[in-house]
Structure formats: structure tokens, C-alpha cells
Amino acid sequence: MGDFVKLDPLLHSELRLAVMSTLLSLEEADFVYLREATGATAGNLSVQIDKLFEAGYISVEKGFAGKKPRTVCRITDVGKKAFAEYVEALKSYLR
């Protein structure tokens, strides 16, 4: 592959990348916002959030807003670093 840097397979998914870029610009977003912003189904978004959480890229806080359950996601320092490295790796393909 020459000078091409390996892309992080976790971030090389359209939905996970969309979640990460949304959180990068907002610092935090709840599940409903992320679902609307990405156009994902609740089930698919939930699975992808779990994968990002397990990798340590985001934190997930479950609680309530009144009587309604609310899940808030935030990008972690590990996630910010991984995202920056992903962008740099992507640049090696654009040269």
C-alpha cells in the first residue's frame, strides 16, 4: 500500500463518523439529537454508540429528563485523538 496510513476501522463507518463529528463540534448531544442529525434508526444508532463507547471514544450518560429517559453522549479525549489521527490518515489518500 506504499505511503497510505491504515484507517481506523471503527471510524471508517459512515454512521460512527457522523456521530463523532457531531460530538466533536457540540461537545455533547443526546440520543434523540444524534438520531435526527444522522438520520439513523434508533436500533442502528444504539449499536454504533455502544461500539464507540466500548472503544473509549465517547462517554454515555443515561438519566432522565423529567420522566423521559435521556441518553447523553460526549466525545472523550481518546476519541478526539482517534478522530484527529483518522483525519491525518485520510489525508495520506488525498496526496
PLY file of the C-alpha trace (Angstrom):
ply
format ascii 1.0
element vertex 95
property float x
property float y
property float z
element edge 94
property int vertex1
property int vertex2
end_header
0.00 0.00 0.00
3.00 2.31 -0.05
2.59 5.59 1.82
-1.03 5.05 2.80
-1.74 5.07 6.51
-4.17 2.45 7.83
-7.59 3.94 8.56
-9.20 3.26 11.93
-11.92 0.69 11.06
-14.06 1.94 13.94
-14.21 5.44 12.46
-14.33 4.25 8.86
-18.09 3.77 9.10
-20.41 6.47 7.85
-22.67 6.46 10.91
-19.91 6.26 13.54
-18.01 9.01 11.71
-21.16 11.16 11.68
-21.67 10.63 15.42
-18.05 11.50 16.17
-18.03 14.65 14.02
-21.31 15.81 15.56
-19.93 15.32 19.07
-16.65 16.97 18.12
-18.45 20.19 17.22
-21.01 20.12 20.05
-19.10 18.53 22.96
-22.29 16.66 23.88
-25.55 15.56 22.30
-28.44 13.41 23.39
-29.60 10.28 21.61
-32.63 11.96 20.01
-30.48 14.76 18.58
-27.93 12.27 17.20
-30.68 10.15 15.66
-32.17 13.19 13.93
-28.78 14.59 12.87
-27.62 11.30 11.35
-30.94 10.02 10.02
-30.16 6.63 11.57
-32.68 4.23 13.03
-32.73 4.07 16.82
-31.56 0.44 16.76
-28.61 1.04 14.45
-27.56 4.22 16.27
-27.70 2.39 19.60
-25.39 -0.36 18.31
-22.89 2.16 16.90
-22.90 4.23 20.10
-22.13 1.05 22.05
-19.15 0.33 19.77
-17.78 3.87 20.19
-18.32 3.65 23.95
-16.55 0.27 24.21
-13.56 1.75 22.35
-13.45 4.63 24.83
-14.14 7.20 22.09
-17.30 8.53 23.74
-18.86 8.58 27.19
-22.51 7.71 27.61
-24.59 9.01 30.48
-28.08 7.61 30.97
-30.56 9.55 33.04
-33.96 11.16 32.91
-35.36 14.47 31.68
-38.47 14.61 33.81
-39.94 11.13 33.41
-38.44 10.51 29.96
-35.21 8.52 29.69
-32.35 10.58 28.24
-29.00 9.35 26.97
-26.25 11.95 26.59
-23.07 11.24 24.63
-19.80 13.15 24.87
-16.59 12.71 22.93
-13.62 11.73 25.14
-10.00 12.83 24.84
-9.25 9.36 23.45
-12.00 9.89 20.87
-10.66 13.34 19.90
-7.17 11.88 19.43
-8.50 8.95 17.37
-10.56 11.32 15.22
-7.55 13.60 14.59
-5.41 10.57 13.67
-8.16 9.31 11.35
-8.29 12.69 9.55
-4.49 12.70 9.19
-4.55 9.12 7.84
-7.26 10.11 5.37
-5.04 12.93 4.12
-2.44 10.34 3.03
-5.01 9.14 0.48
-5.60 12.65 -0.88
-1.99 13.47 -1.75
0 1
1 2
2 3
3 4
4 5
5 6
6 7
7 8
8 9
9 10
10 11
11 12
12 13
13 14
14 15
15 16
16 17
17 18
18 19
19 20
20 21
21 22
22 23
23 24
24 25
25 26
26 27
27 28
28 29
29 30
30 31
31 32
32 33
33 34
34 35
35 36
36 37
37 38
38 39
39 40
40 41
41 42
42 43
43 44
44 45
45 46
46 47
47 48
48 49
49 50
50 51
51 52
52 53
53 54
54 55
55 56
56 57
57 58
58 59
59 60
60 61
61 62
62 63
63 64
64 65
65 66
66 67
67 68
68 69
69 70
70 71
71 72
72 73
73 74
74 75
75 76
76 77
77 78
78 79
79 80
80 81
81 82
82 83
83 84
84 85
85 86
86 87
87 88
88 89
89 90
90 91
91 92
92 93
93 94
